[in-house]
């Protein structure tokens, strides 16, 4: 029911009391009518059920002094011709659409009126969060689910499809999601099917909370289902094939829309969040979109230069040219041999050179190194180090 309907509806007439009725008179009238038209006393009587809803709505407003005051003011302003749509601006009337007035989202009127819709102003008065909200027994979105998956280093770089077994709350199969053994739950009298109740927050505003009696469902089971205990939801397990995109990193959280728990009463499914764990690789490491690898080279290759073959992840080896005098720890780049980026391109492979020193040197190799030591005896690679230390 729209805000316009609420303002035009005469709750005093619904309860059969005068507009100046006291709180005690309103409470007495409500109790009498509620007993007469309660669904428990009128099973199968749809007219009585509708009448009971009207009575509950009327009592919810008139039984609360603050809401009653706001309701009376709203009725005096809008229900008695305070603003009347007309063909023009003459005769003290304004030319605008009531649908804009009560529907929200309209622009400000020429007379300095409301720009966001009166439905937003009076939403809290009628246990609704705003215009259009609070429709009874609305569809409910399914819960979000979080799962974890462990990938090999190669799978994380190239992407993989993995099976995930998940447990979540879904509509109970035993009662078809109604929560009632007979499949005929009744509308919650506390929230009148909205699933929400209002609470005051001061300043003339009110906030909504899930109804404590129906747990936000808007329905109450007369004969609760043995499986779901009247909640309409039951735990279920399913296995889903999930595609993990290429280039994911360790600890990354991936969101898969609509892959969570099923919704209720036609509501959309929740989302699935997958936390990815990546195993270490014995050869390769990772730095952002780039892969890293350490390649041993001989002293002769580092000193004299040469060509070095370097392995890549899942592809053929590449050959890098080592310039003469390459120091230990120097990093070179093999472009396009890294991890997959979001745009489909690849990062680079960062190759770090590590000079390999033999543990045992014998024969001709030893003779050659001895000759090299004699030939370079006048060179001291640590001379600049000591000079810098003295200068500091």
N, C-alpha and C positions, 0 to 999 in steps of 0.2 A: 504494500500500500504506500502511495506517495505521500510526501509532506502536504501537498495540496488536499489530498483526501482526508488526512488527519485534521487539518484546520477546518475543513468544511463539515466534518462529522460532529454531531452534537453528542458528546459523551454524557452530559447530564440526562439527555433523553434516553440514552442506552441504559443507564442505571435507574431511570424513573425518579430522579430527584430534582428539586428546583436548583437554580443557579446559586442561591445563597445557602445551600444545604451545609450543615456542619460536618466536620470530619466523622463524627460518630454516626450521623445519618448516612453518609456515603458508605462507610464500612458495613453498616447493617444491611443496606440495600444490596451491596455486592455479595455478602455472604448468603443472603437469601436466594439471589439469582444464580450464584455459583452452584449451590446445592441442587437447584432445580434443573440446571442445564449441564451439569458435569457429565463428561463422556462416559464415566463409569456407570452412571445411572441411566444413560441413554445409548446403549451399545447399538451401533448400526444406524443411528439417527444423525445424518449429516447436517441437518438443519440445526439440531441442538448443539452439535459440535461448533458450527459457525457462530451460533449465538454465544456460546461459552467464550470463544475467542474475542468477540466484541466486548463482552463483559469484562474480560481480563484486561484488554487494552484500555478500556475506560477507567478501570480501577487503578491501573498502573499510573495514569496521569492524574486523575482527580484525587487519588489517595495520597499523593505526595504534595505537600503544600507548595514547594518551590515549582514543581512541574505544573501544578494547577494554576499558579499565578502567571507563569509564562504562557500557558495554554489560553487563559482568559485574555491576556494581552494580545496574543497572536490572533485570537478570534475577533477581538475588538478592532484590530488593525486591518486584517485581511478578510475576515468572514462577514463583516457588516458594511462593506463598501468603502473602506479606507482607501484602497486602490482598486479601481474598476477599469478593465480594459474597454476601450471604446474606439470608434472609427477615427477619432482625431484627438487633438489636444484640448479641444474646447470643452466647456462645461465642467471644468475641474477634474477631468479624467485624463489618463495617460495612455498613449498608444504603444502598447508593448504586448508581447505574447506571454500568457500565463505559463506556457511550457518552459520559457526561459527563466521566468521568475522562480518556479519551483524545481526546475530540473538542474540548476547549477550550470556553471560554465558560461553564463551570459555576460555581456559587456555592461559597463556602467550606463545607467539611463540618464537622459538629459536632465532629469530633475534631481540629479545627485543621489540616485538610489543605489541599490546594492549591486555590486559588480560580480559577485561569485555565486549568486543564486540563493534564495531564501532557504532552500533545502539544506544548505551547509550550515546556516545559522541555527535552524531548529532541529538539526540531526540528532544532537544529544538529548533533546527533550523526549524523543520518541524511541530511545534505546537503539539508535542507529548511529553509525560513524559518520554519516554525511548523506548527501542526496543519492538515492539509489541503493544505499547499503542496507543490510539487515533484512533482506527478503527472506521469508521463512523457508527453512530447510534448503538453504543454498547448497550448491555443489561445493565439496571441500577438496582442496589440493592434497595430493599424496605427500607422504613424508620424504625428506631427503635421506639418502643412504650414503654412508661412507665405507669404502672398502680399500684394501691394499693389494698390491701386486709386486712381485719381484721379477725383474728382467735381467737377462745377461747383458753384458756391455754392448755386444753387437745388436741385440734386439732394441736396446734404447736408442742406438744411433740410427738404425734402419727402419724402426717401427715394427710392431708385431700385433697379431690378433691372439688374445689370450682368453681362456674360459674363466669366468668369475662366478662363484656360488655365493648367493646373497640371501639373507633372511630379512623379511620386512613384514609390516602389517598390511594386509589386503582385505577386501570384503570377504566376510565369513561365508564359506560355501554352504554350511549347514542351514543358515537362515537367509541366504542370498543378500547378506549385508544389512538386513533390517534390524537385527538384534533380538527379534521376537520369534519364538518357535512357530507361531502361526503366520508369520510374515505381515502382521498388522499392528505395528507400533502406533501409539497415539502421540499427538502433538504435546510437547512439554507445556504444562500450564504456567510454569514460572516465567519462561521467556517467550511464550506463545509461538514457539517454533523458530525463533530467530537464532537460537544458540548463544545469545549474548544477553547480559544484564547490565544496566547502567549503575554507576556509582559516582557520587558527587566528588568534584575535585576543587571546589571553591571557585569564586568569581563568576558564578552563574553557569559554569560549564560542567559537563559530565563526561566520564570515560566509560568504556565498555570492557567487560571481562567475560570470559567463557562462563556460560551458565553452570553453576555448581550441581544442579540436579540432573541435567542431561549430558554434562561434560562437553557442552558445545555442539551436540548433534542436533538439537531441536526436537528430538524424538525420545520417547520413553517406552521401553518394552513392557507390555502387560505381563507376558510370560517369557522371561529372559531365556535366550538360547543357552543350552548347556555348554556349547563349545566356546562361544565368545563372551558369555556372561552378560549379554545384553548390549555390548559395545558395538556390535556390528562389524568388528574387525578381528581377524585371527592371524596368527603368525604363519607365514608360508615361506618356503624356500624355492629358489629357482636358479638355474645356471644360465648365464648369458655370455655370448661371445662378444668381447669388447675390443675394439680397435684402439691401440695405443699409438699415437702419432709419432713419426720419426723425429729424433732430436730431443726427446725428453731427458731431463736430468734427474739425478738422485734427489729424492725429497719433494719433487714437483707434485702439485695437486691438480688433477685434471677434472673439469666439470663436463659431464655428459647430460645435456638437457633431456628431460622426459624419460630418463632411464631409471628413476627411483621407484618408490612404492606407488601402486595404483591409487588413483583418487577415489573419492566417495561421492555417490549420487551424481555420477557423470563428470566429476571434477578432473582436472588434469593431473597427470602423474608428477611426482616430485623429481628431483635431479639426483644423479649418481656422481659422487665425488670419489675419485680413485687416487690414492697416494702411491707414487711409484718409488720403488727401491731398486737401485742398480748395483749389480755385482761388479767387483773390481776386475780389471783385465790384467793378465800377467805381463803384457808388453806395453799397452797403450794407456795413456791417461787422458784427462779432459780439462780444458780451460775455456769455459764459455762455449762458443761454437767451434773452437779449435781443438784438435786432438794433439797429444804430445807423445813423443817417443825419444828415448835416449839411445844413441848409436855409438858403439865403441869403434875407435879407429886406432891404427898403429901410430907409433911415433914418426915413422917415415912418411906416412900419409899426411899427418898434420904438418910436418916440417916442409915436405917437398910438394904437397898438394896431390890431387888425384881424384878419381871418381869413386863414389861410394853408393852401393845399392841399399835402399831403405825400404822396409816392408810397409804396406798400407793395410788398413782395416777392410778386409773383405774384397780386396782388389789386387791387381798386379803391383809388383814392386816398382819404385821409381828410382832413378839415378840422379844423385846430387853431385855437383862439381865442388870439390874442396880446394879452395885457393891455397897457395903456399903460405906457410906460417900461420895456419889456423890455430888459435889458442884453444886450450881445453875449456869446455863449457859454452862455446859459441853456439848460438841457435840460428838455424836456417829455416827457410819456409818452403814447403811444397804446397802450392796453391790448389784449392778445390778438393783436397783430400781429407777434409775434416768432417764435422757433424752437419746434419741437415738443418738449415735455418727454417724459420716460419714461412719465408717466401719461396721455399723450395731450393734455394741455392745452398752451397756447402761452404763451410769454413775451411781453414787451412790445417795442414799437418806441420806442427812445429818440431823440428829435428834438432836435438841438442847433442853436440859432439863431446864424447868422453874419451880422452887419450888413454889407451890401454898400455900399462907398463908390465912387461913380462916378469914373472917371479924368478925364473932361472935363465941366465944368459950364458951360453957355452959356445965353444968352437969359433967359427968365423964371425958369428954375430958379436961375440965378446971382443974379438980382435978389432972388429970394425968400430965398436963403441969406444974402445980404448984409444983408437986412433982419432976418433972424433973428439974425445976429451982433450987430447993433447993439442989438437988443432984449434980448439976454442978455449984454451987455458987462460988467455988474457981477458976473456969476457966475464963479467960478474953481473948476473941478472938481478942481484939484490942491492946493487950500488945505489940506485935511485931511491930504494926503500929507506936506506940508512940516512941518505942526504935529506929526505923529507922528514925523517924522525928528528934530526938535529935542528932543522929549520923550524919545526913546530915548538 
